[in-house]
Amino acid sequence: MGRIVDPEVEALCRMATETARSRGHDIDGWEPDRDSATTAATATCRRCGRAVHVRAEGALKGAAGTALTEPCGPREEGDSGF
């Protein structure tokens, strides 16, 4: 378990958590990505397992994942969560 230290990544995590919550998700704690701990992090919904990923690297900043685009609930077969 790591610690997110980049303020831009922290801000993206907060925004992505709010967006996911607006779709009914209960986002679990954010974890820095192993290979890019200072620029990216991932979290999942405790209920349905859908994921959200954020990255802030230079001019590239953003968030992606099905927890941001799909409502909380059972996933379709073949849905990996991203």
Beta strands, then each sheet from edge to edge (+ up, - down):
strand 1: 31-32
strand 2: 40-44
strand 3: 51-57
strand 4: 60-64
sheet 1: 1+ 2- 3+ 4-
end
